[in-house]
Amino acid sequence: MNHSKPDVSRKAFRDVDFDNIDYQKNADDVIVKVFEWGTLNDIKNILRFY
């Protein structure tokens, strides 16, 4: 797993504090949100990240 931040838009994270997301601790939630609400580019980037 990568330990930096993925290159994703804020679109999928409108209900959380985007700047303080722990992408390692909350990986399951991040992936679900991106697949449900993100753009195609967000999905591609999240797949590369994890």
mmCIF entry with sequence, helices, sheets and N, C-alpha, C, O atoms, coordinates in Angstrom:
data_MODEL
# 
_entry.id   MODEL 
# 
_entity.id                         1 
_entity.type                       polymer 
_entity.pdbx_number_of_molecules   1 
# 
_entity_poly.entity_id                      1 
_entity_poly.type                           'polypeptide(L)' 
_entity_poly.nstd_linkage                   no 
_entity_poly.nstd_monomer                   no 
_entity_poly.pdbx_seq_one_letter_code       MNHSKPDVSRKAFRDVDFDNIDYQKNADDVIVKVFEWGTLNDIKNILRFY 
_entity_poly.pdbx_seq_one_letter_code_can   MNHSKPDVSRKAFRDVDFDNIDYQKNADDVIVKVFEWGTLNDIKNILRFY 
_entity_poly.pdbx_strand_id                 A 
# 
loop_
_entity_poly_seq.entity_id 
_entity_poly_seq.num 
_entity_poly_seq.mon_id 
_entity_poly_seq.hetero 
1 1  MET n 
1 2  ASN n 
1 3  HIS n 
1 4  SER n 
1 5  LYS n 
1 6  PRO n 
1 7  ASP n 
1 8  VAL n 
1 9  SER n 
1 10 ARG n 
1 11 LYS n 
1 12 ALA n 
1 13 PHE n 
1 14 ARG n 
1 15 ASP n 
1 16 VAL n 
1 17 ASP n 
1 18 PHE n 
1 19 ASP n 
1 20 ASN n 
1 21 ILE n 
1 22 ASP n 
1 23 TYR n 
1 24 GLN n 
1 25 LYS n 
1 26 ASN n 
1 27 ALA n 
1 28 ASP n 
1 29 ASP n 
1 30 VAL n 
1 31 ILE n 
1 32 VAL n 
1 33 LYS n 
1 34 VAL n 
1 35 PHE n 
1 36 GLU n 
1 37 TRP n 
1 38 GLY n 
1 39 THR n 
1 40 LEU n 
1 41 ASN n 
1 42 ASP n 
1 43 ILE n 
1 44 LYS n 
1 45 ASN n 
1 46 ILE n 
1 47 LEU n 
1 48 ARG n 
1 49 PHE n 
1 50 TYR n 
# 
_struct_asym.id          A 
_struct_asym.entity_id   1 
# 
loop_
_struct_conf.conf_type_id 
_struct_conf.id 
_struct_conf.pdbx_PDB_helix_id 
_struct_conf.beg_label_comp_id 
_struct_conf.beg_label_asym_id 
_struct_conf.beg_label_seq_id 
_struct_conf.pdbx_beg_PDB_ins_code 
_struct_conf.end_label_comp_id 
_struct_conf.end_label_asym_id 
_struct_conf.end_label_seq_id 
_struct_conf.pdbx_end_PDB_ins_code 
_struct_conf.beg_auth_comp_id 
_struct_conf.beg_auth_asym_id 
_struct_conf.beg_auth_seq_id 
_struct_conf.end_auth_comp_id 
_struct_conf.end_auth_asym_id 
_struct_conf.end_auth_seq_id 
_struct_conf.pdbx_PDB_helix_class 
_struct_conf.details 
_struct_conf.pdbx_PDB_helix_length 
HELX_P HELX_P1 AA1 LYS A 11 ? PHE A 13 ? LYS A 11 PHE A 13 5 ? 3  
HELX_P HELX_P2 AA2 PHE A 18 ? ASN A 20 ? PHE A 18 ASN A 20 5 ? 3  
HELX_P HELX_P3 AA3 ALA A 27 ? TRP A 37 ? ALA A 27 TRP A 37 1 ? 11 
HELX_P HELX_P4 AA4 LEU A 40 ? PHE A 49 ? LEU A 40 PHE A 49 1 ? 10 
# 
_struct_conf_type.id          HELX_P 
_struct_conf_type.criteria    ? 
_struct_conf_type.reference   ? 
# 
loop_
_atom_site.group_PDB 
_atom_site.id 
_atom_site.type_symbol 
_atom_site.label_atom_id 
_atom_site.label_alt_id 
_atom_site.label_comp_id 
_atom_site.label_asym_id 
_atom_site.label_entity_id 
_atom_site.label_seq_id 
_atom_site.pdbx_PDB_ins_code 
_atom_site.Cartn_x 
_atom_site.Cartn_y 
_atom_site.Cartn_z 
_atom_site.occupancy 
_atom_site.B_iso_or_equiv 
_atom_site.pdbx_formal_charge 
_atom_site.auth_seq_id 
_atom_site.auth_comp_id 
_atom_site.auth_asym_id 
_atom_site.auth_atom_id 
_atom_site.pdbx_PDB_model_num 
ATOM 1   N N  . MET A 1 1  ? 0.815   -1.191 0.000   1.00 0.00 ? 1  MET A N  1 
ATOM 2   C CA . MET A 1 1  ? 0.000   0.000  0.000   1.00 0.00 ? 1  MET A CA 1 
ATOM 3   C C  . MET A 1 1  ? 0.857   1.253  0.000   1.00 0.00 ? 1  MET A C  1 
ATOM 4   O O  . MET A 1 1  ? 1.910   1.310  0.636   1.00 0.00 ? 1  MET A O  1 
ATOM 5   N N  . ASN A 1 2  ? 0.402   2.214  -0.699  1.00 0.00 ? 2  ASN A N  1 
ATOM 6   C CA . ASN A 1 2  ? 1.046   3.517  -0.763  1.00 0.00 ? 2  ASN A CA 1 
ATOM 7   C C  . ASN A 1 2  ? 0.693   4.302  0.498   1.00 0.00 ? 2  ASN A C  1 
ATOM 8   O O  . ASN A 1 2  ? -0.421  4.161  1.003   1.00 0.00 ? 2  ASN A O  1 
ATOM 9   N N  . HIS A 1 3  ? 1.598   5.118  1.020   1.00 0.00 ? 3  HIS A N  1 
ATOM 10  C CA . HIS A 1 3  ? 1.315   5.844  2.258   1.00 0.00 ? 3  HIS A CA 1 
ATOM 11  C C  . HIS A 1 3  ? 1.145   7.343  2.058   1.00 0.00 ? 3  HIS A C  1 
ATOM 12  O O  . HIS A 1 3  ? 1.161   8.097  3.031   1.00 0.00 ? 3  HIS A O  1 
ATOM 13  N N  . SER A 1 4  ? 0.984   7.787  0.820   1.00 0.00 ? 4  SER A N  1 
ATOM 14  C CA . SER A 1 4  ? 0.678   9.189  0.576   1.00 0.00 ? 4  SER A CA 1 
ATOM 15  C C  . SER A 1 4  ? -0.833  9.305  0.365   1.00 0.00 ? 4  SER A C  1 
ATOM 16  O O  . SER A 1 4  ? -1.582  8.384  0.690   1.00 0.00 ? 4  SER A O  1 
ATOM 17  N N  . LYS A 1 5  ? -1.268  10.419 -0.172  1.00 0.00 ? 5  LYS A N  1 
ATOM 18  C CA . LYS A 1 5  ? -2.694  10.596 -0.444  1.00 0.00 ? 5  LYS A CA 1 
ATOM 19  C C  . LYS A 1 5  ? -2.980  10.314 -1.918  1.00 0.00 ? 5  LYS A C  1 
ATOM 20  O O  . LYS A 1 5  ? -2.183  10.677 -2.783  1.00 0.00 ? 5  LYS A O  1 
ATOM 21  N N  . PRO A 1 6  ? -4.108  9.673  -2.209  1.00 0.00 ? 6  PRO A N  1 
ATOM 22  C CA . PRO A 1 6  ? -4.460  9.430  -3.607  1.00 0.00 ? 6  PRO A CA 1 
ATOM 23  C C  . PRO A 1 6  ? -4.922  10.729 -4.273  1.00 0.00 ? 6  PRO A C  1 
ATOM 24  O O  . PRO A 1 6  ? -5.373  11.655 -3.600  1.00 0.00 ? 6  PRO A O  1 
ATOM 25  N N  . ASP A 1 7  ? -4.807  10.782 -5.567  1.00 0.00 ? 7  ASP A N  1 
ATOM 26  C CA . ASP A 1 7  ? -5.257  11.939 -6.332  1.00 0.00 ? 7  ASP A CA 1 
ATOM 27  C C  . ASP A 1 7  ? -6.728  11.729 -6.681  1.00 0.00 ? 7  ASP A C  1 
ATOM 28  O O  . ASP A 1 7  ? -7.050  11.191 -7.740  1.00 0.00 ? 7  ASP A O  1 
ATOM 29  N N  . VAL A 1 8  ? -7.622  12.159 -5.781  1.00 0.00 ? 8  VAL A N  1 
ATOM 30  C CA . VAL A 1 8  ? -9.061  12.038 -6.002  1.00 0.00 ? 8  VAL A CA 1 
ATOM 31  C C  . VAL A 1 8  ? -9.722  13.385 -5.761  1.00 0.00 ? 8  VAL A C  1 
ATOM 32  O O  . VAL A 1 8  ? -9.213  14.218 -5.012  1.00 0.00 ? 8  VAL A O  1 
ATOM 33  N N  . SER A 1 9  ? -10.866 13.585 -6.408  1.00 0.00 ? 9  SER A N  1 
ATOM 34  C CA . SER A 1 9  ? -11.612 14.828 -6.235  1.00 0.00 ? 9  SER A CA 1 
ATOM 35  C C  . SER A 1 9  ? -12.386 14.799 -4.919  1.00 0.00 ? 9  SER A C  1 
ATOM 36  O O  . SER A 1 9  ? -12.520 13.749 -4.291  1.00 0.00 ? 9  SER A O  1 
ATOM 37  N N  . ARG A 1 10 ? -12.880 15.932 -4.518  1.00 0.00 ? 10 ARG A N  1 
ATOM 38  C CA . ARG A 1 10 ? -13.664 16.047 -3.291  1.00 0.00 ? 10 ARG A CA 1 
ATOM 39  C C  . ARG A 1 10 ? -15.099 15.553 -3.479  1.00 0.00 ? 10 ARG A C  1 
ATOM 40  O O  . ARG A 1 10 ? -15.837 15.422 -2.503  1.00 0.00 ? 10 ARG A O  1 
ATOM 41  N N  . LYS A 1 11 ? -15.492 15.282 -4.697  1.00 0.00 ? 11 LYS A N  1 
ATOM 42  C CA . LYS A 1 11 ? -16.877 14.933 -5.028  1.00 0.00 ? 11 LYS A CA 1 
ATOM 43  C C  . LYS A 1 11 ? -17.423 13.794 -4.163  1.00 0.00 ? 11 LYS A C  1 
ATOM 44  O O  . LYS A 1 11 ? -18.554 13.889 -3.688  1.00 0.00 ? 11 LYS A O  1 
ATOM 45  N N  . ALA A 1 12 ? -16.675 12.746 -3.948  1.00 0.00 ? 12 ALA A N  1 
ATOM 46  C CA . ALA A 1 12 ? -17.147 11.583 -3.207  1.00 0.00 ? 12 ALA A CA 1 
ATOM 47  C C  . ALA A 1 12 ? -17.105 11.795 -1.692  1.00 0.00 ? 12 ALA A C  1 
ATOM 48  O O  . ALA A 1 12 ? -17.629 10.974 -0.941  1.00 0.00 ? 12 ALA A O  1 
ATOM 49  N N  . PHE A 1 13 ? -16.495 12.873 -1.244  1.00 0.00 ? 13 PHE A N  1 
ATOM 50  C CA . PHE A 1 13 ? -16.271 13.078 0.184   1.00 0.00 ? 13 PHE A CA 1 
ATOM 51  C C  . PHE A 1 13 ? -16.958 14.329 0.711   1.00 0.00 ? 13 PHE A C  1 
ATOM 52  O O  . PHE A 1 13 ? -16.438 14.997 1.605   1.00 0.00 ? 13 PHE A O  1 
ATOM 53  N N  . ARG A 1 14 ? -18.090 14.637 0.177   1.00 0.00 ? 14 ARG A N  1 
ATOM 54  C CA . ARG A 1 14 ? -18.783 15.873 0.566   1.00 0.00 ? 14 ARG A CA 1 
ATOM 55  C C  . ARG A 1 14 ? -19.313 15.835 2.002   1.00 0.00 ? 14 ARG A C  1 
ATOM 56  O O  . ARG A 1 14 ? -19.629 16.883 2.564   1.00 0.00 ? 14 ARG A O  1 
ATOM 57  N N  . ASP A 1 15 ? -19.415 14.636 2.608   1.00 0.00 ? 15 ASP A N  1 
ATOM 58  C CA . ASP A 1 15 ? -19.952 14.524 3.962   1.00 0.00 ? 15 ASP A CA 1 
ATOM 59  C C  . ASP A 1 15 ? -18.871 14.339 5.031   1.00 0.00 ? 15 ASP A C  1 
ATOM 60  O O  . ASP A 1 15 ? -19.186 14.107 6.199   1.00 0.00 ? 15 ASP A O  1 
ATOM 61  N N  . VAL A 1 16 ? -17.606 14.440 4.636   1.00 0.00 ? 16 VAL A N  1 
ATOM 62  C CA . VAL A 1 16 ? -16.506 14.299 5.600   1.00 0.00 ? 16 VAL A CA 1 
ATOM 63  C C  . VAL A 1 16 ? -15.494 15.427 5.396   1.00 0.00 ? 16 VAL A C  1 
ATOM 64  O O  . VAL A 1 16 ? -15.530 16.131 4.386   1.00 0.00 ? 16 VAL A O  1 
ATOM 65  N N  . ASP A 1 17 ? -14.602 15.588 6.357   1.00 0.00 ? 17 ASP A N  1 
ATOM 66  C CA . ASP A 1 17 ? -13.548 16.600 6.250   1.00 0.00 ? 17 ASP A CA 1 
ATOM 67  C C  . ASP A 1 17 ? -12.454 16.050 5.329   1.00 0.00 ? 17 ASP A C  1 
ATOM 68  O O  . ASP A 1 17 ? -11.587 15.291 5.762   1.00 0.00 ? 17 ASP A O  1 
ATOM 69  N N  . PHE A 1 18 ? -12.507 16.438 4.073   1.00 0.00 ? 18 PHE A N  1 
ATOM 70  C CA . PHE A 1 18 ? -11.621 15.911 3.030   1.00 0.00 ? 18 PHE A CA 1 
ATOM 71  C C  . PHE A 1 18 ? -10.143 16.036 3.396   1.00 0.00 ? 18 PHE A C  1 
ATOM 72  O O  . PHE A 1 18 ? -9.352  15.139 3.104   1.00 0.00 ? 18 PHE A O  1 
ATOM 73  N N  . ASP A 1 19 ? -9.773  17.134 4.029   1.00 0.00 ? 19 ASP A N  1 
ATOM 74  C CA . ASP A 1 19 ? -8.362  17.390 4.326   1.00 0.00 ? 19 ASP A CA 1 
ATOM 75  C C  . ASP A 1 19 ? -7.813  16.518 5.456   1.00 0.00 ? 19 ASP A C  1 
ATOM 76  O O  . ASP A 1 19 ? -6.599  16.449 5.648   1.00 0.00 ? 19 ASP A O  1 
ATOM 77  N N  . ASN A 1 20 ? -8.694  15.855 6.202   1.00 0.00 ? 20 ASN A N  1 
ATOM 78  C CA . ASN A 1 20 ? -8.239  15.058 7.340   1.00 0.00 ? 20 ASN A CA 1 
ATOM 79  C C  . ASN A 1 20 ? -8.573  13.575 7.211   1.00 0.00 ? 20 ASN A C  1 
ATOM 80  O O  . ASN A 1 20 ? -8.626  12.870 8.219   1.00 0.00 ? 20 ASN A O  1 
ATOM 81  N N  . ILE A 1 21 ? -8.794  13.097 6.013   1.00 0.00 ? 21 ILE A N  1 
ATOM 82  C CA . ILE A 1 21 ? -9.094  11.680 5.808   1.00 0.00 ? 21 ILE A CA 1 
ATOM 83  C C  . ILE A 1 21 ? -7.827  10.857 6.047   1.00 0.00 ? 21 ILE A C  1 
ATOM 84  O O  . ILE A 1 21 ? -6.758  11.180 5.528   1.00 0.00 ? 21 ILE A O  1 
ATOM 85  N N  . ASP A 1 22 ? -7.958  9.809  6.827   1.00 0.00 ? 22 ASP A N  1 
ATOM 86  C CA . ASP A 1 22 ? -6.860  8.855  7.032   1.00 0.00 ? 22 ASP A CA 1 
ATOM 87  C C  . ASP A 1 22 ? -7.068  7.731  6.017   1.00 0.00 ? 22 ASP A C  1 
ATOM 88  O O  . ASP A 1 22 ? -7.883  6.835  6.238   1.00 0.00 ? 22 ASP A O  1 
ATOM 89  N N  . TYR A 1 23 ? -6.340  7.779  4.919   1.00 0.00 ? 23 TYR A N  1 
ATOM 90  C CA . TYR A 1 23 ? -6.551  6.858  3.800   1.00 0.00 ? 23 TYR A CA 1 
ATOM 91  C C  . TYR A 1 23 ? -6.137  5.432  4.115   1.00 0.00 ? 23 TYR A C  1 
ATOM 92  O O  . TYR A 1 23 ? -6.558  4.506  3.422   1.00 0.00 ? 23 TYR A O  1 
ATOM 93  N N  . GLN A 1 24 ? -5.334  5.235  5.130   1.00 0.00 ? 24 GLN A N  1 
ATOM 94  C CA . GLN A 1 24 ? -4.951  3.872  5.522   1.00 0.00 ? 24 GLN A CA 1 
ATOM 95  C C  . GLN A 1 24 ? -5.983  3.296  6.497   1.00 0.00 ? 24 GLN A C  1 
ATOM 96  O O  . GLN A 1 24 ? -6.481  2.187  6.304   1.00 0.00 ? 24 GLN A O  1 
ATOM 97  N N  . LYS A 1 25 ? -6.288  4.045  7.519   1.00 0.00 ? 25 LYS A N  1 
ATOM 98  C CA . LYS A 1 25 ? -7.231  3.589  8.546   1.00 0.00 ? 25 LYS A CA 1 
ATOM 99  C C  . LYS A 1 25 ? -8.639  3.398  7.989   1.00 0.00 ? 25 LYS A C  1 
ATOM 100 O O  . LYS A 1 25 ? -9.350  2.482  8.405   1.00 0.00 ? 25 LYS A O  1 
ATOM 101 N N  . ASN A 1 26 ? -9.045  4.249  7.058   1.00 0.00 ? 26 ASN A N  1 
ATOM 102 C CA . ASN A 1 26 ? -10.405 4.234  6.519   1.00 0.00 ? 26 ASN A CA 1 
ATOM 103 C C  . ASN A 1 26 ? -10.456 3.748  5.080   1.00 0.00 ? 26 ASN A C  1 
ATOM 104 O O  . ASN A 1 26 ? -11.311 4.181  4.307   1.00 0.00 ? 26 ASN A O  1 
ATOM 105 N N  . ALA A 1 27 ? -9.558  2.861  4.718   1.00 0.00 ? 27 ALA A N  1 
ATOM 106 C CA . ALA A 1 27 ? -9.459  2.402  3.328   1.00 0.00 ? 27 ALA A CA 1 
ATOM 107 C C  . ALA A 1 27 ? -10.778 1.841  2.800   1.00 0.00 ? 27 ALA A C  1 
ATOM 108 O O  . ALA A 1 27 ? -11.177 2.167  1.682   1.00 0.00 ? 27 ALA A O  1 
ATOM 109 N N  . ASP A 1 28 ? -11.456 1.009  3.579   1.00 0.00 ? 28 ASP A N  1 
ATOM 110 C CA . ASP A 1 28 ? -12.715 0.418  3.108   1.00 0.00 ? 28 ASP A CA 1 
ATOM 111 C C  . ASP A 1 28 ? -13.752 1.491  2.789   1.00 0.00 ? 28 ASP A C  1 
ATOM 112 O O  . ASP A 1 28 ? -14.407 1.437  1.749   1.00 0.00 ? 28 ASP A O  1 
ATOM 113 N N  . ASP A 1 29 ? -13.898 2.463  3.683   1.00 0.00 ? 29 ASP A N  1 
ATOM 114 C CA . ASP A 1 29 ? -14.869 3.540  3.467   1.00 0.00 ? 29 ASP A CA 1 
ATOM 115 C C  . ASP A 1 29 ? -14.486 4.413  2.279   1.00 0.00 ? 29 ASP A C  1 
ATOM 116 O O  . ASP A 1 29 ? -15.343 4.824  1.496   1.00 0.00 ? 29 ASP A O  1 
ATOM 117 N N  . VAL A 1 30 ? -13.197 4.692  2.150   1.00 0.00 ? 30 VAL A N  1 
ATOM 118 C CA . VAL A 1 30 ? -12.718 5.512  1.037   1.00 0.00 ? 30 VAL A CA 1 
ATOM 119 C C  . VAL A 1 30 ? -13.038 4.827  -0.298  1.00 0.00 ? 30 VAL A C  1 
ATOM 120 O O  . VAL A 1 30 ? -13.547 5.466  -1.219  1.00 0.00 ? 30 VAL A O  1 
ATOM 121 N N  . ILE A 1 31 ? -12.743 3.548  -0.398  1.00 0.00 ? 31 ILE A N  1 
ATOM 122 C CA . ILE A 1 31 ? -12.981 2.810  -1.642  1.00 0.00 ? 31 ILE A CA 1 
ATOM 123 C C  . ILE A 1 31 ? -14.465 2.807  -1.988  1.00 0.00 ? 31 ILE A C  1 
ATOM 124 O O  . ILE A 1 31 ? -14.833 3.049  -3.138  1.00 0.00 ? 31 ILE A O  1 
ATOM 125 N N  . VAL A 1 32 ? -15.312 2.539  -1.015  1.00 0.00 ? 32 VAL A N  1 
ATOM 126 C CA . VAL A 1 32 ? -16.758 2.523  -1.254  1.00 0.00 ? 32 VAL A CA 1 
ATOM 127 C C  . VAL A 1 32 ? -17.236 3.892  -1.733  1.00 0.00 ? 32 VAL A C  1 
ATOM 128 O O  . VAL A 1 32 ? -17.965 3.990  -2.720  1.00 0.00 ? 32 VAL A O  1 
ATOM 129 N N  . LYS A 1 33 ? -16.827 4.935  -1.038  1.00 0.00 ? 33 LYS A N  1 
ATOM 130 C CA . LYS A 1 33 ? -17.251 6.290  -1.425  1.00 0.00 ? 33 LYS A CA 1 
ATOM 131 C C  . LYS A 1 33 ? -16.806 6.640  -2.842  1.00 0.00 ? 33 LYS A C  1 
ATOM 132 O O  . LYS A 1 33 ? -17.576 7.211  -3.615  1.00 0.00 ? 33 LYS A O  1 
ATOM 133 N N  . VAL A 1 34 ? -15.587 6.303  -3.176  1.00 0.00 ? 34 VAL A N  1 
ATOM 134 C CA . VAL A 1 34 ? -15.082 6.635  -4.517  1.00 0.00 ? 34 VAL A CA 1 
ATOM 135 C C  . VAL A 1 34 ? -15.857 5.866  -5.590  1.00 0.00 ? 34 VAL A C  1 
ATOM 136 O O  . VAL A 1 34 ? -16.207 6.432  -6.626  1.00 0.00 ? 34 VAL A O  1 
ATOM 137 N N  . PHE A 1 35 ? -16.123 4.588  -5.350  1.00 0.00 ? 35 PHE A N  1 
ATOM 138 C CA . PHE A 1 35 ? -16.865 3.810  -6.341  1.00 0.00 ? 35 PHE A CA 1 
ATOM 139 C C  . PHE A 1 35 ? -18.316 4.264  -6.456  1.00 0.00 ? 35 PHE A C  1 
ATOM 140 O O  . PHE A 1 35 ? -18.892 4.199  -7.542  1.00 0.00 ? 35 PHE A O  1 
ATOM 141 N N  . GLU A 1 36 ? -18.913 4.719  -5.371  1.00 0.00 ? 36 GLU A N  1 
ATOM 142 C CA . GLU A 1 36 ? -20.305 5.165  -5.413  1.00 0.00 ? 36 GLU A CA 1 
ATOM 143 C C  . GLU A 1 36 ? -20.464 6.586  -5.927  1.00 0.00 ? 36 GLU A C  1 
ATOM 144 O O  . GLU A 1 36 ? -21.405 6.864  -6.670  1.00 0.00 ? 36 GLU A O  1 
ATOM 145 N N  . TRP A 1 37 ? -19.571 7.490  -5.552  1.00 0.00 ? 37 TRP A N  1 
ATOM 146 C CA . TRP A 1 37 ? -19.777 8.912  -5.817  1.00 0.00 ? 37 TRP A CA 1 
ATOM 147 C C  . TRP A 1 37 ? -18.662 9.590  -6.599  1.00 0.00 ? 37 TRP A C  1 
ATOM 148 O O  . TRP A 1 37 ? -18.823 10.735 -7.020  1.00 0.00 ? 37 TRP A O  1 
ATOM 149 N N  . GLY A 1 38 ? -17.545 8.920  -6.801  1.00 0.00 ? 38 GLY A N  1 
ATOM 150 C CA . GLY A 1 38 ? -16.417 9.554  -7.483  1.00 0.00 ? 38 GLY A CA 1 
ATOM 151 C C  . GLY A 1 38 ? -16.543 9.535  -8.995  1.00 0.00 ? 38 GLY A C  1 
ATOM 152 O O  . GLY A 1 38 ? -17.457 8.933  -9.559  1.00 0.00 ? 38 GLY A O  1 
ATOM 153 N N  . THR A 1 39 ? -15.618 10.197 -9.622  1.00 0.00 ? 39 THR A N  1 
ATOM 154 C CA . THR A 1 39 ? -15.556 10.216 -11.073 1.00 0.00 ? 39 THR A CA 1 
ATOM 155 C C  . THR A 1 39 ? -14.798 8.981  -11.567 1.00 0.00 ? 39 THR A C  1 
ATOM 156 O O  . THR A 1 39 ? -14.179 8.275  -10.771 1.00 0.00 ? 39 THR A O  1 
ATOM 157 N N  . LEU A 1 40 ? -14.844 8.726  -12.851 1.00 0.00 ? 40 LEU A N  1 
ATOM 158 C CA . LEU A 1 40 ? -14.092 7.610  -13.423 1.00 0.00 ? 40 LEU A CA 1 
ATOM 159 C C  . LEU A 1 40 ? -12.600 7.779  -13.135 1.00 0.00 ? 40 LEU A C  1 
ATOM 160 O O  . LEU A 1 40 ? -11.911 6.805  -12.829 1.00 0.00 ? 40 LEU A O  1 
ATOM 161 N N  . ASN A 1 41 ? -12.112 8.986  -13.231 1.00 0.00 ? 41 ASN A N  1 
ATOM 162 C CA . ASN A 1 41 ? -10.705 9.256  -12.937 1.00 0.00 ? 41 ASN A CA 1 
ATOM 163 C C  . ASN A 1 41 ? -10.387 8.969  -11.462 1.00 0.00 ? 41 ASN A C  1 
ATOM 164 O O  . ASN A 1 41 ? -9.317  8.447  -11.148 1.00 0.00 ? 41 ASN A O  1 
ATOM 165 N N  . ASP A 1 42 ? -11.316 9.310  -10.561 1.00 0.00 ? 42 ASP A N  1 
ATOM 166 C CA . ASP A 1 42 ? -11.127 9.000  -9.137  1.00 0.00 ? 42 ASP A CA 1 
ATOM 167 C C  . ASP A 1 42 ? -11.005 7.496  -8.929  1.00 0.00 ? 42 ASP A C  1 
ATOM 168 O O  . ASP A 1 42 ? -10.147 7.037  -8.175  1.00 0.00 ? 42 ASP A O  1 
ATOM 169 N N  . ILE A 1 43 ? -11.854 6.738  -9.590  1.00 0.00 ? 43 ILE A N  1 
ATOM 170 C CA . ILE A 1 43 ? -11.828 5.272  -9.460  1.00 0.00 ? 43 ILE A CA 1 
ATOM 171 C C  . ILE A 1 43 ? -10.496 4.721  -9.949  1.00 0.00 ? 43 ILE A C  1 
ATOM 172 O O  . ILE A 1 43 ? -9.895  3.873  -9.290  1.00 0.00 ? 43 ILE A O  1 
ATOM 173 N N  . LYS A 1 44 ? -10.040 5.190  -11.086 1.00 0.00 ? 44 LYS A N  1 
ATOM 174 C CA . LYS A 1 44 ? -8.749  4.734  -11.610 1.00 0.00 ? 44 LYS A CA 1 
ATOM 175 C C  . LYS A 1 44 ? -7.626  5.060  -10.626 1.00 0.00 ? 44 LYS A C  1 
ATOM 176 O O  . LYS A 1 44 ? -6.748  4.231  -10.387 1.00 0.00 ? 44 LYS A O  1 
ATOM 177 N N  . ASN A 1 45 ? -7.654  6.247  -10.065 1.00 0.00 ? 45 ASN A N  1 
ATOM 178 C CA . ASN A 1 45 ? -6.596  6.664  -9.135  1.00 0.00 ? 45 ASN A CA 1 
ATOM 179 C C  . ASN A 1 45 ? -6.652  5.878  -7.824  1.00 0.00 ? 45 ASN A C  1 
ATOM 180 O O  . ASN A 1 45 ? -5.609  5.559  -7.254  1.00 0.00 ? 45 ASN A O  1 
ATOM 181 N N  . ILE A 1 46 ? -7.845  5.566  -7.345  1.00 0.00 ? 46 ILE A N  1 
ATOM 182 C CA . ILE A 1 46 ? -7.949  4.822  -6.096  1.00 0.00 ? 46 ILE A CA 1 
ATOM 183 C C  . ILE A 1 46 ? -7.479  3.376  -6.302  1.00 0.00 ? 46 ILE A C  1 
ATOM 184 O O  . ILE A 1 46 ? -6.899  2.780  -5.395  1.00 0.00 ? 46 ILE A O  1 
ATOM 185 N N  . LEU A 1 47 ? -7.725  2.822  -7.473  1.00 0.00 ? 47 LEU A N  1 
ATOM 186 C CA . LEU A 1 47 ? -7.230  1.469  -7.773  1.00 0.00 ? 47 LEU A CA 1 
ATOM 187 C C  . LEU A 1 47 ? -5.710  1.456  -7.806  1.00 0.00 ? 47 LEU A C  1 
ATOM 188 O O  . LEU A 1 47 ? -5.090  0.510  -7.319  1.00 0.00 ? 47 LEU A O  1 
ATOM 189 N N  . ARG A 1 48 ? -5.108  2.483  -8.369  1.00 0.00 ? 48 ARG A N  1 
ATOM 190 C CA . ARG A 1 48 ? -3.640  2.579  -8.380  1.00 0.00 ? 48 ARG A CA 1 
ATOM 191 C C  . ARG A 1 48 ? -3.097  2.767  -6.961  1.00 0.00 ? 48 ARG A C  1 
ATOM 192 O O  . ARG A 1 48 ? -2.060  2.203  -6.615  1.00 0.00 ? 48 ARG A O  1 
ATOM 193 N N  . PHE A 1 49 ? -3.783  3.543  -6.157  1.00 0.00 ? 49 PHE A N  1 
ATOM 194 C CA . PHE A 1 49 ? -3.328  3.857  -4.811  1.00 0.00 ? 49 PHE A CA 1 
ATOM 195 C C  . PHE A 1 49 ? -3.316  2.620  -3.903  1.00 0.00 ? 49 PHE A C  1 
ATOM 196 O O  . PHE A 1 49 ? -2.351  2.383  -3.175  1.00 0.00 ? 49 PHE A O  1 
ATOM 197 N N  . TYR A 1 50 ? -4.388  1.844  -3.955  1.00 0.00 ? 50 TYR A N  1 
ATOM 198 C CA . TYR A 1 50 ? -4.471  0.677  -3.082  1.00 0.00 ? 50 TYR A CA 1 
ATOM 199 C C  . TYR A 1 50 ? -3.989  -0.572 -3.782  1.00 0.00 ? 50 TYR A C  1 
ATOM 200 O O  . TYR A 1 50 ? -3.990  -1.651 -3.189  1.00 0.00 ? 50 TYR A O  1 
# 
